[in-house]
């Protein structure tokens, strides 16, 4: 006989019957409307069969009449599953609460990020967003539609040409494009352009004003290059003048260097984090290293394609030390010269061009290389000089 349709729902018991009147017992079960299925004779004269849980409790009088005995081999079905679950009801309740908490937390706004703002403070944007119902720990389903929210924020924030609102999981991103205003013309007094240093002029372009020198002229520091007096009037000189300038650098380059390296020893810590709060779970104890570097890794829980604001945070504390390295004099010289070149670019502009370099004096003592280096640089040599009325 096949198993009843709702056998697993009502519960079923697999029993092993032994005795001399097993056939009589099976007939009695059939006459009383008790369903049995998967009846299997076993080699030792016993019979295995399945019976519904409700009928199992009616077997005692039949067993007495037929002189048979039974033992329970297996229990299956929903009633037994619920009974096992009830024994672990606190575990089941905790799991259900945890799952409900995860669902609830994934339905909240945890982080609001503002991008693209330069002149408008982030706080002003967040205040305007709060007035429209967008703020941390707000339910996601209660948020306004993104297109409506964008329009309302654009109206409330002056100086904004476009606002976009997007959501990724529990994070809201407000993208801002600020309106560009035309540059206001600066009011300038009449002025000359004078030389910042002794130089040889390589280029002169006077957009406004009267040029006082020409290409290849040697000029002194403070000399007028473009005059702000033209046609009997005082004007604002405007233009560009470049020239070759000479710079001398006294360079000290050490031959002994210290470099940070990892020793290979490490200590690990584990945290359970919730938002911006972390609770340490593993790796207690002091850090045994005098010097160390910490690397942090986050492993958030995910639900579908969303990253939840809870998860596991790992910290690796790596021991570090410093080793001393000796470099060659040639390498020390090259590094010192490159550092001087970077200083020239920082002081006189990235549009400066180093034409040549020459080492005037060089010596090595006390673990250092000492040099005096002459640089020939093509650079901007203009400085403003107001014309006093």
TORMI-650047 format. One record per residue (C-alpha): x, y, z; residue number from 1; residue in one letter. Coordinates in nm, 2 decimals, m for minus. Example, Ala and Ser with C-alpha at 12.3 -4.5 7.8 and 13.67 -1.06 7.14 Angstrom:
SITE      u      v      w num residuo
SITE   1.23  m0.45   0.78   1       A
SITE   1.37  m0.11   0.71   2       S
END
This chain:
SITE      u      v      w num residuo
SITE   0.00   0.00   0.00   1       X
SITE   0.12   0.35  m0.08   2       X
SITE   0.17   0.60   0.19   3       X
SITE  m0.12   0.84   0.26   4       X
SITE  m0.11   1.18   0.11   5       X
SITE  m0.09   1.37   0.44   6       X
SITE   0.12   1.11   0.63   7       X
SITE   0.42   1.34   0.68   8       X
SITE   0.19   1.62   0.78   9       X
SITE   0.01   1.41   1.04  10       X
SITE   0.31   1.21   1.15  11       X
SITE   0.42   0.86   1.08  12       X
SITE   0.59   0.58   1.28  13       X
SITE   0.80   0.30   1.14  14       X
SITE   0.76  m0.01   1.36  15       X
SITE   0.90  m0.36   1.37  16       X
SITE   0.65  m0.63   1.48  17       X
SITE   0.75  m0.97   1.61  18       X
SITE   0.53  m1.26   1.71  19       X
SITE   0.35  m1.57   1.57  20       X
SITE   0.03  m1.39   1.46  21       X
SITE   0.16  m1.10   1.26  22       X
SITE  m0.07  m1.17   0.97  23       X
SITE  m0.37  m1.17   1.21  24       X
SITE  m0.25  m0.83   1.34  25       X
SITE  m0.23  m0.68   0.99  26       X
SITE  m0.58  m0.81   0.91  27       X
SITE  m0.71  m0.66   1.23  28       X
SITE  m0.55  m0.32   1.14  29       X
SITE  m0.72  m0.33   0.79  30       X
SITE  m1.06  m0.42   0.93  31       X
SITE  m1.05  m0.13   1.18  32       X
SITE  m0.95   0.11   0.90  33       X
SITE  m0.60   0.17   1.02  34       X
SITE  m0.37   0.25   0.73  35       X
SITE  m0.03   0.07   0.70  36       X
SITE   0.21   0.08   0.42  37       X
SITE   0.56  m0.03   0.31  38       X
SITE   0.51  m0.37   0.48  39       X
SITE   0.84  m0.55   0.46  40       X
SITE   0.91  m0.90   0.60  41       X
SITE   1.26  m0.92   0.76  42       X
SITE   1.49  m1.23   0.77  43       X
SITE   1.44  m1.30   1.14  44       X
SITE   1.07  m1.35   1.12  45       X
SITE   0.97  m0.99   1.20  46       X
SITE   0.79  m0.74   0.98  47       X
SITE   0.86  m0.38   0.93  48       X
SITE   0.57  m0.14   0.85  49       X
SITE   0.47   0.22   0.86  50       X
SITE   0.16   0.34   1.05  51       X
SITE   0.01   0.68   1.11  52       X
SITE   0.08   0.85   1.45  53       X
SITE  m0.29   0.87   1.54  54       X
SITE  m0.33   0.49   1.48  55       X
SITE  m0.01   0.40   1.67  56       X
SITE  m0.18   0.48   2.00  57       X
SITE  m0.47   0.24   1.92  58       X
SITE  m0.24  m0.06   1.88  59       X
SITE  m0.23  m0.18   2.24  60       X
SITE  m0.55  m0.38   2.25  61       X
SITE  m0.48  m0.54   1.91  62       X
SITE  m0.13  m0.64   2.03  63       X
SITE  m0.28  m0.81   2.33  64       X
SITE  m0.53  m1.01   2.13  65       X
SITE  m0.28  m1.13   1.87  66       X
SITE   0.01  m1.18   2.11  67       X
SITE   0.25  m0.96   1.91  68       X
SITE   0.50  m0.71   2.03  69       X
SITE   0.66  m0.41   1.85  70       X
SITE   0.95  m0.17   1.87  71       X
SITE   0.97   0.17   1.72  72       X
SITE   1.24   0.21   1.45  73       X
SITE   1.18   0.56   1.32  74       X
SITE   0.96   0.86   1.37  75       X
SITE   0.89   1.12   1.10  76       X
SITE   0.66   1.40   1.01  77       X
SITE   0.56   1.74   1.12  78       X
SITE   0.45   1.66   1.49  79       X
SITE   0.79   1.51   1.57  80       X
SITE   0.97   1.80   1.40  81       X
SITE   0.77   2.04   1.61  82       X
SITE   0.85   1.84   1.92  83       X
SITE   1.22   1.86   1.85  84       X
SITE   1.20   2.22   1.78  85       X
SITE   1.01   2.28   2.10  86       X
SITE   1.30   2.13   2.30  87       X
SITE   1.52   2.40   2.14  88       X
SITE   1.26   2.67   2.16  89       X
SITE   1.51   2.93   2.29  90       X
SITE   1.75   2.86   2.00  91       X
SITE   1.46   2.88   1.75  92       X
SITE   1.33   3.20   1.91  93       X
SITE   1.68   3.36   1.90  94       X
SITE   1.73   3.26   1.54  95       X
SITE   1.39   3.41   1.45  96       X
SITE   1.47   3.73   1.64  97       X
SITE   1.81   3.75   1.47  98       X
SITE   1.65   3.71   1.13  99       X
SITE   1.38   3.96   1.21 100       X
SITE   1.65   4.21   1.33 101       X
SITE   1.85   4.16   1.01 102       X
SITE   1.54   4.23   0.80 103       X
SITE   1.46   4.53   1.01 104       X
SITE   1.81   4.68   1.00 105       X
SITE   1.83   4.63   0.62 106       X
SITE   1.52   4.84   0.59 107       X
SITE   1.67   5.15   0.76 108       X
SITE   1.89   5.43   0.61 109       X
SITE   2.23   5.39   0.78 110       X
SITE   2.45   5.63   0.59 111       X
SITE   2.40   5.95   0.39 112       X
SITE   2.69   6.06   0.17 113       X
SITE   2.71   6.40  m0.01 114       X
SITE   2.93   6.42  m0.32 115       X
SITE   3.02   6.71  m0.56 116       X
SITE   2.97   6.99  m0.31 117       X
SITE   3.26   7.24  m0.30 118       X
SITE   3.11   7.57  m0.18 119       X
SITE   2.80   7.45  m0.02 120       X
SITE   2.87   7.29   0.33 121       X
SITE   2.77   6.93   0.37 122       X
SITE   2.57   7.02   0.69 123       X
SITE   2.34   7.25   0.49 124       X
SITE   2.27   6.96   0.25 125       X
SITE   2.19   6.72   0.53 126       X
SITE   1.96   6.98   0.70 127       X
SITE   1.77   7.02   0.38 128       X
SITE   1.75   6.65   0.33 129       X
SITE   1.61   6.60   0.69 130       X
SITE   1.34   6.85   0.62 131       X
SITE   1.23   6.63   0.33 132       X
SITE   1.23   6.32   0.54 133       X
SITE   1.57   6.18   0.46 134       X
SITE   1.79   6.12   0.76 135       X
SITE   1.98   5.83   0.93 136       X
SITE   1.77   5.55   1.08 137       X
SITE   1.47   5.65   0.86 138       X
SITE   1.27   5.36   0.72 139       X
SITE   1.35   5.31   0.35 140       X
SITE   0.99   5.25   0.26 141       X
SITE   0.89   5.59   0.41 142       X
SITE   1.14   5.79   0.19 143       X
SITE   0.99   6.01  m0.08 144       X
SITE   1.04   5.91  m0.44 145       X
SITE   1.40   5.98  m0.56 146       X
SITE   1.29   6.22  m0.85 147       X
SITE   1.07   6.42  m0.62 148       X
SITE   1.34   6.44  m0.35 149       X
SITE   1.59   6.56  m0.60 150       X
SITE   1.36   6.84  m0.72 151       X
SITE   1.28   6.95  m0.36 152       X
SITE   1.64   6.96  m0.26 153       X
SITE   1.73   7.16  m0.57 154       X
SITE   1.47   7.42  m0.47 155       X
SITE   1.59   7.44  m0.11 156       X
SITE   1.96   7.47  m0.18 157       X
SITE   2.06   7.80  m0.35 158       X
SITE   2.35   7.78  m0.59 159       X
SITE   2.26   7.43  m0.71 160       X
SITE   2.20   7.35  m1.08 161       X
SITE   2.13   6.97  m1.03 162       X
SITE   2.07   6.72  m0.75 163       X
SITE   2.06   6.35  m0.79 164       X
SITE   1.96   6.10  m0.52 165       X
SITE   2.05   5.73  m0.54 166       X
SITE   2.03   5.43  m0.30 167       X
SITE   2.26   5.14  m0.27 168       X
SITE   2.14   4.90   0.00 169       X
SITE   2.12   5.10   0.33 170       X
SITE   2.33   5.39   0.19 171       X
SITE   2.19   5.71   0.03 172       X
SITE   2.41   5.92  m0.20 173       X
SITE   2.32   6.28  m0.28 174       X
SITE   2.51   6.39  m0.59 175       X
SITE   2.53   6.77  m0.63 176       X
SITE   2.63   6.99  m0.92 177       X
SITE   2.69   7.34  m0.82 178       X
SITE   2.59   7.63  m1.05 179       X
SITE   2.89   7.80  m1.20 180       X
SITE   2.91   8.17  m1.17 181       X
SITE   3.10   8.40  m1.40 182       X
SITE   3.43   8.51  m1.26 183       X
SITE   3.42   8.86  m1.13 184       X
SITE   3.68   9.09  m1.28 185       X
SITE   3.93   9.20  m1.02 186       X
SITE   3.98   9.57  m0.98 187       X
SITE   4.35   9.63  m1.02 188       X
SITE   4.55   9.95  m0.98 189       X
SITE   4.80  10.06  m1.25 190       X
SITE   5.12   9.86  m1.23 191       X
SITE   5.46   9.78  m1.38 192       X
SITE   5.60   9.43  m1.44 193       X
SITE   5.95   9.40  m1.29 194       X
SITE   6.21   9.12  m1.28 195       X
SITE   6.22   8.89  m0.98 196       X
SITE   6.59   8.82  m1.03 197       X
SITE   6.89   8.87  m1.25 198       X
SITE   6.82   8.68  m1.58 199       X
SITE   6.86   8.67  m1.95 200       X
SITE   6.52   8.72  m2.12 201       X
SITE   6.41   8.43  m2.34 202       X
SITE   6.05   8.54  m2.41 203       X
SITE   5.85   8.86  m2.37 204       X
SITE   5.48   8.91  m2.45 205       X
SITE   5.31   9.24  m2.36 206       X
SITE   4.93   9.22  m2.38 207       X
SITE   4.90   9.56  m2.22 208       X
SITE   5.18   9.80  m2.14 209       X
SITE   5.50   9.91  m2.30 210       X
SITE   5.79   9.65  m2.33 211       X
SITE   6.11   9.79  m2.19 212       X
SITE   6.34   9.49  m2.28 213       X
SITE   6.37   9.24  m2.56 214       X
SITE   6.47   8.88  m2.61 215       X
SITE   6.83   8.79  m2.51 216       X
SITE   6.86   9.11  m2.30 217       X
SITE   7.03   9.07  m1.96 218       X
SITE   6.82   9.22  m1.68 219       X
SITE   6.87   9.29  m1.32 220       X
SITE   6.65   9.21  m1.02 221       X
SITE   6.38   9.49  m0.99 222       X
SITE   6.43   9.62  m1.34 223       X
SITE   6.11   9.72  m1.52 224       X
SITE   6.02   9.46  m1.79 225       X
SITE   5.67   9.59  m1.91 226       X
SITE   5.58   9.95  m1.82 227       X
SITE   5.24  10.05  m1.70 228       X
SITE   5.28  10.39  m1.84 229       X
SITE   5.16  10.42  m2.21 230       X
SITE   5.06  10.72  m2.41 231       X
SITE   5.08  10.95  m2.10 232       X
SITE   4.84  10.72  m1.91 233       X
SITE   4.89  10.48  m1.63 234       X
SITE   4.75  10.13  m1.71 235       X
SITE   4.75   9.78  m1.56 236       X
SITE   5.04   9.60  m1.73 237       X
SITE   4.96   9.25  m1.85 238       X
SITE   5.17   8.99  m2.02 239       X
SITE   5.44   8.73  m1.98 240       X
SITE   5.82   8.74  m1.95 241       X
SITE   6.04   8.44  m1.91 242       X
SITE   6.42   8.43  m1.86 243       X
SITE   6.72   8.21  m1.77 244       X
SITE   6.80   8.23  m1.40 245       X
SITE   7.09   8.07  m1.22 246       X
SITE   7.04   7.89  m0.89 247       X
SITE   7.30   7.74  m0.66 248       X
SITE   7.21   7.46  m0.41 249       X
SITE   7.42   7.32  m0.13 250       X
SITE   7.32   6.96  m0.11 251       X
SITE   7.38   6.71   0.17 252       X
SITE   7.29   6.35   0.08 253       X
SITE   7.33   6.07   0.35 254       X
SITE   7.49   5.74   0.25 255       X
SITE   7.31   5.55   0.53 256       X
SITE   6.93   5.50   0.50 257       X
SITE   6.67   5.35   0.73 258       X
SITE   6.39   5.15   0.58 259       X
SITE   6.08   5.00   0.75 260       X
SITE   6.02   4.63   0.70 261       X
SITE   5.79   4.36   0.84 262       X
SITE   5.94   4.09   1.06 263       X
SITE   5.67   3.83   0.99 264       X
SITE   5.53   3.82   1.35 265       X
SITE   5.17   3.92   1.38 266       X
SITE   4.87   3.93   1.62 267       X
SITE   4.51   3.90   1.50 268       X
SITE   4.19   4.04   1.66 269       X
SITE   3.83   3.98   1.56 270       X
SITE   3.53   4.21   1.62 271       X
SITE   3.16   4.19   1.57 272       X
SITE   3.06   4.53   1.43 273       X
SITE   2.73   4.70   1.42 274       X
SITE   2.72   5.03   1.24 275       X
SITE   3.01   5.23   1.39 276       X
SITE   3.03   5.02   1.70 277       X
SITE   3.26   4.72   1.73 278       X
SITE   3.27   4.45   2.00 279       X
SITE   3.60   4.26   2.04 280       X
SITE   3.54   3.88   2.03 281       X
SITE   3.89   3.73   1.98 282       X
SITE   4.25   3.83   2.02 283       X
SITE   4.25   3.97   2.37 284       X
SITE   4.58   4.07   2.53 285       X
SITE   4.85   4.33   2.49 286       X
SITE   5.03   4.38   2.16 287       X
SITE   5.38   4.24   2.22 288       X
SITE   5.54   4.45   1.95 289       X
SITE   5.72   4.78   2.01 290       X
SITE   5.65   4.90   1.66 291       X
SITE   5.37   4.77   1.44 292       X
SITE   5.13   4.84   1.15 293       X
SITE   4.76   4.75   1.17 294       X
SITE   4.56   4.63   0.87 295       X
SITE   4.18   4.62   0.90 296       X
SITE   3.94   4.41   0.69 297       X
SITE   3.56   4.43   0.69 298       X
SITE   3.34   4.13   0.60 299       X
SITE   2.97   4.26   0.61 300       X
SITE   2.66   4.04   0.60 301       X
SITE   2.48   4.06   0.27 302       X
SITE   2.12   4.02   0.19 303       X
SITE   2.06   3.97  m0.18 304       X
SITE   2.28   4.24  m0.34 305       X
SITE   2.28   4.46  m0.03 306       X
SITE   2.56   4.49   0.22 307       X
SITE   2.42   4.52   0.57 308       X
SITE   2.58   4.75   0.84 309       X
SITE   2.67   4.45   1.06 310       X
SITE   2.94   4.19   1.01 311       X
SITE   3.29   4.07   1.11 312       X
SITE   3.59   4.30   1.13 313       X
SITE   3.94   4.15   1.13 314       X
SITE   4.26   4.33   1.25 315       X
SITE   4.61   4.21   1.17 316       X
SITE   4.88   4.38   1.37 317       X
SITE   5.21   4.33   1.19 318       X
SITE   5.54   4.38   1.37 319       X
SITE   5.77   4.63   1.20 320       X
SITE   6.13   4.72   1.24 321       X
SITE   6.39   4.94   1.07 322       X
SITE   6.69   4.82   0.89 323       X
SITE   6.99   5.03   0.79 324       X
SITE   7.10   5.04   0.42 325       X
SITE   7.41   5.18   0.28 326       X
SITE   7.38   5.33  m0.07 327       X
SITE   7.66   5.42  m0.32 328       X
SITE   7.79   5.77  m0.35 329       X
SITE   7.66   5.79  m0.71 330       X
SITE   7.30   5.70  m0.60 331       X
SITE   7.32   5.95  m0.31 332       X
SITE   7.43   6.23  m0.55 333       X
SITE   7.15   6.15  m0.80 334       X
SITE   6.89   6.15  m0.52 335       X
SITE   7.02   6.48  m0.38 336       X
SITE   7.01   6.65  m0.72 337       X
SITE   6.66   6.52  m0.79 338       X
SITE   6.54   6.66  m0.46 339       X
SITE   6.69   7.00  m0.55 340       X
SITE   6.51   6.99  m0.89 341       X
SITE   6.18   6.92  m0.71 342       X
SITE   6.24   7.22  m0.49 343       X
SITE   6.30   7.44  m0.79 344       X
SITE   5.97   7.33  m0.94 345       X
SITE   5.78   7.39  m0.61 346       X
SITE   5.93   7.74  m0.57 347       X
SITE   5.93   7.87  m0.93 348       X
SITE   5.63   7.69  m1.09 349       X
SITE   5.59   7.36  m1.27 350       X
SITE   5.62   7.54  m1.60 351       X
SITE   5.99   7.60  m1.52 352       X
SITE   6.24   7.42  m1.74 353       X
SITE   6.58   7.31  m1.60 354       X
SITE   6.82   7.36  m1.89 355       X
SITE   7.15   7.24  m1.74 356       X
SITE   7.32   7.15  m1.41 357       X
SITE   7.68   7.15  m1.31 358       X
SITE   7.85   7.03  m0.99 359       X
SITE   8.08   7.30  m0.87 360       X
SITE   8.22   7.13  m0.56 361       X
SITE   8.19   6.78  m0.42 362       X
SITE   8.32   6.59  m0.12 363       X
SITE   8.23   6.29   0.10 364       X
SITE   8.28   6.27   0.47 365       X
SITE   8.10   6.17   0.79 366       X
SITE   7.87   5.93   0.60 367       X
SITE   7.74   6.21   0.37 368       X
SITE   7.80   6.35   0.03 369       X
SITE   7.83   6.73   0.01 370       X
SITE   7.78   6.91  m0.32 371       X
SITE   7.74   7.26  m0.45 372       X
SITE   7.53   7.24  m0.77 373       X
SITE   7.46   7.52  m1.03 374       X
SITE   7.13   7.50  m1.21 375       X
SITE   7.03   7.70  m1.52 376       X
SITE   6.65   7.74  m1.53 377       X
SITE   6.41   7.89  m1.78 378       X
SITE   6.13   8.03  m1.56 379       X
SITE   5.87   8.31  m1.52 380       X
SITE   6.06   8.62  m1.39 381       X
SITE   5.76   8.87  m1.36 382       X
SITE   5.65   9.04  m1.04 383       X
SITE   5.40   9.33  m1.00 384       X
SITE   5.50   9.67  m0.89 385       X
SITE   5.21   9.92  m0.82 386       X
SITE   5.24  10.26  m0.97 387       X
SITE   5.21  10.52  m0.70 388       X
SITE   4.98  10.81  m0.80 389       X
END
